[in-house]
Amino acid sequence: MEKRIKGNVFDIQRYSIHDGPGIRTVVFLKGCPLRCKWCSNPESWNESPQLFYAASRCIGCRTCVTVCTNKEVTAEDRGLKIHWDRCKADKLDWVEQCPTKALTVKGKWMEISKVMGEIEKDIDFYRQSKGGITLSGGEPLLQPEFSYELLRLCNEKGIHTSVETTGCVPKENLEKILPVVDLFLYDIKSADTHKHKEWTGIGNEEILGNLRWISKQSKKIFVRTPMIPEVNDKEQDILDIIEILQKYSIRNYDILPFHQYGSGKYQSCGIEYVMRDVKPHDEEYVEKMRDMIRSYGFNTKVEK
């Protein structure tokens, strides 16, 4: 019988083609131990549900000012002011009364059966495209019980399973989900632990240690590096990571070019965004780095 375990989900994205092989459904779980300054999903950081304010949708009706329970929103001359320190995860029911959904709650506790219902809608597409499900976040392995049960059910139905992970989790969490994962999409931000801590808030020792362990478990691993201008975008930065992967006999590796797609979310979450003026690399530079990676015998395309 299916266990009635709930997971805190902040999004379910269907028809994805960028998070593993084939057409996939990506389930985004809340909570992350890192605070990467370039993160495109800052609404995933907190483990609890949280307020999200999309100012462009606001029509100035001030319904929220009237119905909020702890003066989380007040009216000022220039518009609404969100008092983020007053927003409590368990006291956000009033948000539902926003008529335009300018105010929403990111993060919803869902039973596995509800999530599986969404996943199974596209099971024919998975089979035709050699796709499946990808757990992402945040860091999905901060919810190991939910992740395990969801992936196990997918295994039983013949659905390919992938997990996007920072690797910054207790080893026992990896051990738990290992039998039900077909593919690990594993992030390595920097080989330099001091630089890693400067830009993510945490060093890389646990991450590299867990990668070493997974590399010995006969599981498919695809390592990826978000390539950030003036952080880890020099040839030597990538070569240092390549050296580590060669030691672990990992042959699948690619870079993820920096983008600004999630920049607007920071203001919506009440978080300062320090990368606003950083410009993405041009395609020529990205391909130059990929050519270098391939010259060392690495595959840069995620395959089943």
C-alpha positions in Angstrom: 0.0 0.0 0.0 1.2 3.5 -0.9 2.5 5.4 2.1 0.8 8.7 2.8 4.0 10.8 2.8 3.8 14.4 1.9 6.4 16.5 0.1 6.7 20.3 -0.1 6.4 21.0 -3.8 6.8 24.4 -5.3 6.3 23.5 -9.0 5.6 20.7 -11.3 6.7 21.4 -14.9 5.6 19.2 -17.7 7.1 18.7 -21.2 10.6 19.7 -20.1 13.5 18.8 -22.4 16.3 20.4 -20.5 16.4 18.3 -17.3 17.5 14.9 -18.5 16.9 12.8 -21.6 13.7 12.9 -23.6 10.4 14.6 -22.6 10.2 14.9 -18.8 8.1 16.0 -15.9 10.1 18.0 -13.4 9.0 18.0 -9.8 10.6 20.9 -7.9 10.9 20.4 -4.1 11.4 23.1 -1.5 14.6 23.5 0.6 18.3 23.9 -0.3 21.4 24.1 1.8 23.2 26.4 -0.6 22.7 30.0 -1.3 24.2 30.3 -4.8 24.3 34.0 -5.7 23.1 33.2 -9.3 20.4 30.8 -8.4 17.4 30.9 -10.7 15.0 29.4 -8.1 15.4 31.5 -4.9 11.9 30.5 -4.0 13.2 27.0 -3.4 15.7 28.0 -0.6 13.4 27.8 2.4 12.0 24.4 3.4 8.6 26.0 4.4 5.9 27.6 2.2 6.6 31.3 1.6 5.0 34.4 0.3 5.7 35.4 -3.4 4.8 38.8 -4.7 4.6 39.5 -8.5 4.3 43.3 -8.6 3.4 43.3 -12.3 0.1 41.6 -11.6 -1.0 43.9 -8.8 -3.9 46.2 -9.6 -3.7 48.2 -6.4 -7.1 46.9 -5.0 -5.5 46.6 -1.5 -7.5 43.5 -0.7 -4.4 42.1 0.8 -4.0 45.0 3.2 -7.5 44.4 4.5 -7.3 40.6 4.9 -3.7 39.9 6.0 -3.5 38.7 9.6 -0.3 40.3 10.9 0.1 43.4 8.8 2.3 41.5 6.4 1.2 44.0 3.7 0.7 47.7 4.2 -0.2 50.5 1.8 2.2 53.3 1.1 2.3 56.3 -1.3 4.3 54.3 -3.8 2.2 51.2 -3.5 2.3 48.1 -1.4 5.0 47.3 1.1 5.7 43.7 1.9 7.0 43.1 5.5 8.8 39.9 4.9 9.8 39.4 8.5 6.1 39.2 9.5 5.3 36.5 6.9 4.8 33.1 8.7 4.6 29.9 6.7 1.6 28.6 8.6 -0.4 31.8 8.5 -0.6 32.6 4.8 -4.2 31.5 4.0 -5.2 35.1 3.5 -3.1 35.2 0.3 -5.8 33.2 -1.5 -8.0 36.2 -1.6 -5.7 38.2 -3.9 -7.9 38.5 -7.1 -5.0 38.7 -9.6 -2.6 36.2 -8.0 -0.1 39.0 -7.5 0.4 37.4 -4.1 0.8 33.6 -4.0 2.4 31.0 -1.8 5.4 29.1 -3.1 5.4 25.6 -1.7 2.5 23.2 -1.1 2.4 20.0 0.9 1.3 17.3 -1.5 0.7 13.6 -1.1 2.6 11.2 -3.4 -0.7 10.1 -5.0 -1.4 13.7 -6.2 2.1 14.1 -7.6 2.0 10.7 -9.3 -1.3 11.7 -10.9 0.5 14.6 -12.6 3.4 12.5 -13.6 1.3 9.7 -15.2 -0.5 12.2 -17.4 2.5 12.1 -19.8 3.5 8.5 -19.5 3.0 7.9 -23.3 5.4 10.8 -24.0 8.0 9.4 -21.8 7.9 6.1 -23.6 8.1 7.6 -27.1 10.9 10.0 -26.2 12.8 7.9 -23.7 12.0 10.5 -21.1 10.7 10.3 -17.6 10.6 12.2 -14.3 13.3 14.5 -12.8 13.3 15.6 -9.2 14.8 19.0 -8.8 14.7 21.9 -6.4 16.2 23.4 -4.4 17.7 20.2 -3.2 15.2 17.3 -3.5 17.3 15.0 -1.3 16.5 17.2 1.7 13.2 15.4 1.5 14.6 11.8 1.3 11.5 9.9 2.4 9.2 11.6 -0.1 11.8 11.5 -2.9 12.4 7.7 -2.3 8.7 6.8 -2.4 8.0 8.9 -5.4 10.9 7.5 -7.4 10.1 3.9 -6.3 6.5 4.2 -7.6 8.0 5.6 -10.9 10.3 2.6 -11.1 7.4 0.2 -10.6 5.6 1.8 -13.6 8.7 1.7 -15.8 9.3 5.5 -15.7 12.9 6.6 -16.1 14.1 8.5 -13.0 16.6 11.3 -12.6 17.6 13.5 -9.7 19.2 17.0 -10.0 21.3 17.3 -6.8 23.8 19.7 -5.3 25.4 16.7 -3.6 25.3 18.8 -0.4 23.3 16.3 1.7 24.1 13.6 4.2 25.4 10.5 2.6 22.6 8.4 4.1 20.1 10.4 2.0 22.0 9.3 -1.1 22.2 5.8 0.1 18.4 5.7 0.6 17.4 6.8 -2.9 20.3 5.1 -4.8 18.3 2.0 -5.7 15.5 4.0 -7.4 17.5 6.5 -9.4 18.5 5.8 -13.0 20.5 9.1 -13.6 22.1 11.6 -11.3 22.5 15.1 -12.6 25.2 16.3 -10.3 26.3 19.9 -9.9 29.9 20.9 -9.2 30.2 24.7 -9.0 33.9 24.9 -8.3 36.9 22.7 -7.4 38.1 25.4 -5.1 36.4 25.1 -1.7 37.1 28.7 -0.7 35.6 30.0 -3.9 32.7 27.6 -3.5 32.0 28.9 0.0 32.3 32.5 -1.1 29.6 32.1 -3.8 27.3 29.4 -2.4 27.8 29.8 1.4 29.2 26.3 1.9 32.5 24.6 1.0 32.6 21.7 -1.5 34.1 18.9 0.7 30.8 17.0 1.3 29.8 17.5 -2.3 33.0 16.0 -3.7 33.0 13.2 -1.1 29.5 12.2 -2.1 30.4 12.3 -5.8 33.3 10.0 -5.1 31.0 7.6 -3.4 28.3 7.6 -6.1 31.0 7.1 -8.8 31.7 3.7 -7.3 28.0 2.6 -7.2 27.5 1.7 -10.9 25.0 4.5 -11.5 24.9 6.8 -14.4 26.2 10.3 -13.5 26.2 13.4 -15.5 28.1 16.3 -13.9 27.3 19.9 -14.7 28.8 23.2 -13.8 26.8 26.5 -13.9 29.5 28.7 -15.6 29.3 32.1 -14.0 31.2 35.1 -15.4 34.1 36.1 -13.2 33.4 33.3 -10.8 34.3 30.0 -12.5 34.4 30.7 -16.2 38.1 30.5 -17.0 39.6 27.5 -18.7 41.6 26.6 -15.6 38.4 26.6 -13.5 36.9 24.0 -15.8 40.2 22.0 -16.1 40.3 21.8 -12.3 36.9 20.1 -12.3 37.9 17.9 -15.2 40.8 16.7 -13.2 38.5 15.6 -10.4 36.1 13.8 -12.7 39.0 11.9 -14.4 40.0 10.7 -10.9 36.5 9.4 -10.4 36.3 7.9 -13.9 33.3 10.1 -14.7 33.0 10.8 -18.5 29.8 12.8 -18.7 30.2 16.5 -18.2 28.8 19.8 -19.4 28.6 23.5 -18.5 25.4 25.4 -17.9 25.7 29.0 -19.2 24.7 31.8 -16.9 21.4 33.5 -17.5 19.2 36.1 -16.0 15.8 34.3 -16.3 15.2 34.1 -12.6 16.4 37.5 -11.6 12.9 38.9 -11.1 12.1 36.3 -8.5 14.5 37.8 -6.0 12.4 40.9 -5.5 9.3 38.7 -5.4 10.8 36.8 -2.5 12.2 39.8 -0.7 15.8 38.8 -1.4 18.6 41.0 -2.7 20.0 39.9 -6.1 23.7 40.8 -6.4 24.1 39.4 -10.0 21.8 41.9 -11.7 24.6 43.6 -13.8 26.4 40.4 -14.8 26.2 39.7 -18.5 25.8 36.2 -19.9 28.6 34.8 -22.1 28.1 34.8 -25.8 27.5 31.5 -27.5 30.9 31.5 -29.1 32.6 31.4 -25.7 30.3 28.7 -24.4 31.0 26.5 -27.4 34.7 27.1 -27.1 34.6 25.8 -23.5 32.4 22.8 -24.6 34.9 22.0 -27.3 37.7 22.0 -24.7 35.7 19.6 -22.5 35.0 17.3 -25.4 38.7 17.4 -26.3 39.4 15.6 -23.0 37.1 12.7 -24.0 33.9 13.9 -22.2 30.4 13.5 -23.4 28.5 16.8 -23.1 25.0 15.5 -24.0 22.7 14.0 -21.5 21.5 10.6 -22.7 19.5 7.8 -21.3 
